[in-house]
Amino acid sequence: MTSIHALNPWIPYRRPHPAARLRLFCFPYAGGSASVFRDWFSLFPPEIDICPIQYPGRERRITEPQFTLLPSLLDALVNGLAPELKMPFAFFGHSLGALVSFELARRLQKRGMSPLGVFISGYRAPVVERKKPPMHLLPDNAFIARLREYNGTPELILQNSEMMQVLLPTLRADFALHETYVYSGGMPLTCPLSILGGMEDPDITYQDLNLWEGQTVNDFKVRMFPGDHFYLHDHCTEVVNAVQEDLALYETELMSRYGNRGNN
C-alpha cells in the first residue's frame, strides 16, 4: 500500500498501478461497505484501477455521521472524488449504490465530466414506482423483519441483538437515502448504460430494468444473471467479466474523448 490510500477516505482500499488507464468506482448496497468489492482486485487487470467507495459511518469511517438525504451525499461525493476524475472513469453500483452512481453521473455530466459508462445493478429504473412502503422509520423488530426479506444479511447477524444495535443506524440511514429519493427528470446521460439484474430477484423484474433505456442517449443493454437480489456475490466472476466486456467495447469512445493522456 502506498500513501495515496490514506489521502482519500472515500477510497480506503486500493491497488493503483502505473499502467492504469481507467478508474472504476464501485458503490455498495445499503448496509454495505467498500469491502463488498474486495474480490474484484484479483479479477480485473492492472489497467483498471478498482476504487470501492466507502460511505461515512462504517469501517474506518465509523465515527462519521451517515447521510440520510441523497443530495447531501452527492455533494460530498462530488467534492471528495474530484481529484480522482483526472483520468477516464466509470461507475458500478449495486442496489442503493446503483442509485448513487446514476445521480452522481448526472451531476458530473452537468459539470462536463461524464463517465465512460455507468453499470446499474439490481435497481429498478427511477420512473418505476416503489413496490414496498418505506421501512427506515419502522420499529426495530419490524425493520429487521423487512430486512430479512432481502436475503442480504446473514441470519446469525439478524438474530444477534448486540450486533444489530451497531448496524441498525447505518442500515436505517442507507434505506432513508433510497426511500426519501424523488426522481426529477432532466437531460438523459450521454454515456452508455449497462444494466444488470438477478433472474430470481423477487422485487425487480426485467421490465423494471429495461426501462432504464430512457435514461441515456447512448448504448444500452440489459444482462440477467442467475440468483436473487444479491446475485453478484454468487456470480462475481461472471459479473466482472460482463463489466470488462462492456468497458472494452467503450474503449474507442474512451480514446477519442481523452486520447493518450497521462495517468493521474
LINTA-V731436 format. One record per backbone hydrogen bond with DSSP energy under -1.0 kcal/mol. NH is the residue of the N-H (numbers start at 1). CO is the residue of the C=O. E is the energy in kcal/mol with one decimal. If there is no record, write none. Layout:
nh = {NH/NH}
co = {CO/CO}
e = {E/E}
This chain:
nh = {5/6/11/20/21/22/23/24/25/26/27/32/36/37/38/40/44/48/49/51/53/54/57/61/62/64/73/74/75/76/77/78/79/80/81/84/85/90/91/92/93/94/95/97/99/100/101/102/103/104/105/106/107/108/109/110/112/113/116/118/119/120/121/122/125/128/138/143/144/145/146/147/148/150/151/158/159/160/164/165/167/168/171/172/173/174/175/176/177/178/179/180/189/193/194/195/196/197/199/200/201/209/210/211/212/213/214/215/216/217/221/223/225/231/233/235/239/240/241/242/243/244/245/246/247/248/249/250/251/254/255/256/257/258/259}
co = {2/3/8/17/47/47/88/49/90/51/92/29/33/34/35/37/40/45/22/24/26/10/61/58/59/61/69/70/71/72/73/74/75/76/77/81/82/23/117/25/119/27/121/94/95/96/97/98/99/100/101/102/103/104/105/106/109/108/89/192/91/194/93/196/208/125/135/139/140/141/142/143/144/147/148/154/155/157/160/161/163/164/167/168/169/170/171/172/173/174/175/176/215/219/118/221/120/223/225/227/198/205/206/207/209/210/211/212/213/189/193/195/197/228/230/231/235/236/237/238/239/240/241/242/243/244/245/246/248/250/251/252/253/254/255}
e = {-1.7/-1.1/-1.8/-2.2/-3.0/-1.3/-2.3/-2.3/-2.6/-1.9/-3.2/-2.5/-1.9/-1.7/-1.9/-1.3/-1.4/-1.9/-3.2/-2.9/-3.2/-2.3/-2.6/-2.8/-1.7/-1.7/-1.6/-2.8/-2.2/-1.9/-2.4/-2.7/-1.9/-2.9/-2.8/-2.0/-1.4/-2.5/-2.0/-2.8/-2.3/-2.0/-3.3/-2.3/-1.6/-2.4/-2.5/-2.3/-2.4/-2.4/-2.2/-1.9/-2.0/-2.6/-2.3/-1.6/-1.9/-2.7/-3.7/-2.0/-3.0/-2.6/-2.4/-2.5/-2.0/-2.0/-1.6/-2.9/-2.9/-2.0/-2.1/-2.4/-2.2/-1.3/-1.2/-2.0/-2.0/-1.2/-2.5/-1.8/-2.0/-2.9/-2.4/-3.1/-2.1/-2.4/-2.5/-2.2/-1.8/-1.4/-3.2/-2.1/-2.8/-2.4/-2.5/-2.9/-3.1/-1.6/-3.3/-3.2/-1.6/-1.7/-2.8/-1.3/-1.8/-1.7/-1.1/-2.7/-1.2/-2.3/-1.5/-3.0/-2.7/-1.6/-1.6/-2.0/-2.3/-2.7/-2.4/-2.0/-2.3/-2.7/-2.4/-2.2/-2.6/-2.2/-1.7/-1.6/-1.3/-2.5/-2.6/-2.2/-1.9/-2.6/-2.0}
